[in-house]
C-alpha cells in the first residue's frame, strides 16, 4: 500500500484541496505521470487533462486546464489554470473550449502559433474522449 503524502490543488481563485493522499496521476505536458510519496523533486507544466487523486475514500477525478505541478519532498502542489470535478463538467463548457481552440488554429498566422494551437486542440479532444467513457 502506498504511503500517504501532502497534496494541494490551487486555482487562481482559491485553494481547492489540501489533503493527505496516496497517489496522484498528473496530466504533464510530456504525458501523464504518477506521484507517490518519495517521488523525485520535479516541476512540470500540465496540459488539459484529468487529474486523478487516490485517497483511502476512493478516487477523485478533476479536469484541469493546464498549469504547473511541483513535486517536492514535502508533497505535491498543483497550480491549475482551471479545475473542475469531472462529475461537474458541463459538456457545453468543454465543447466551447474545443470550439475556441479550433478558432485559434484557424486564426494562427505563423507555424509556431498554429502548432501550439493544434496541440491544445488535440489535448482538449483527448479530454472529451476520456470523459465520454
N, C-alpha and C positions, 0 to 999 in steps of 0.2 A: 504494500500500500504506500502511496506517495506521502511524503511528509508535507504538512501544510506550510504555506508562506503568505506574506502580506501582499495583497493586490489592491490597487486603486485605479478606478476609471474616472477620468476627469473630462468634462466637456467645457467649452468656452464659458458656459453659464454657471456651472457648479460642479461640485464633487458628486458623482452619480453613485459610486460604490466604493466602500473601503471595508475590506473583509479579509479573513483568512481563508485561503482556497487551497485545493490540492494540485490543480493544473489549469493552465490557460493556453488555448490554441489561438495564435495571433495571425491575422492576415498580413504578413510582412510584404513589403514591396517586391521581394525576390521569391516569395512563396510563403505558404503557411509554415509556422514553426511552433513547437510546443515548449512551454516554460514550466519547469518543475523547480522545487527548492534546490538551491545549489547551482542553478544554471549559470554559465559563464556570463560576466557582465557584457551586455550588448545594448546598442541603441539602433533602432531600425525605423525607417518610415513605414507607414502602413498604407495599403491600398484599400479601396472599398471592399468589404467582405464581412464575414460573420465571425465574431469573437466568441469562442466557446469557453465558458468558465465552469470548471468542475469543482463542486464542493460536496460535502457529506450529504447535503439535501438534494443533490441532483445536478443537472447541467443547465446553465443559463446560456441562451444564445442571443447575442446582441449584434445588430447590424451597426457597423462603424463605417463612416465615410472618410477614410483617410485619417492621418495624424501621425503620432510617434509612439513607439513602445520603448521603454527604458528599463532594462533588467539590471539590477544592482544586487549586491549581497543582502540588502535589506528587503528585496522583493521586486515586484513588477509594477510600474506605473504606466498606464496607457493614457495619452493625451489625444482624445478623439475630436476631429472636426465636428462630428455629429455622432450620437449614439442613441439607438432606439431598440428596445427589446424586440426580437423577431415577431413575437405574437402581436405587437402593436404596430407592425409595419403596415402602412397603407399602400396597397398596390398602386394606387394613383400617384402617390408620392414618388415611389420608385420609378414608375413609368415616366413621370415628369423629369426625373434625374436623367433617365436614358434619352428622352427627347432633347434635353438641354445638351447632353454630350454629343448627340447626333448633329445638332446645330453647330456646336463647336468644331466638329470635324469638317462640316461643310464650309464654315467660315474661315478656317485656318488658311493663311496665305503662304506661310513658309513650311518647308518639310519638317522642321523640328516641332513646331506647334501642332502640325497635323498628326505627327507620330504620337505626341503626348495625348492629344485628344482621342485618337483611336485607341490607345492603351486604356484610358479611363472608360471609354465606351465599352470595350471588351470586358473590363473588370465589372462594370455595372450589369452587363448581360449575364456574366457568370453568377453574380449575386442573385439575379432574377431566377436563374436555373436552380440554384441551391435552395431558394425559398419556395420554389414550385414543387419540391419533393415532398 
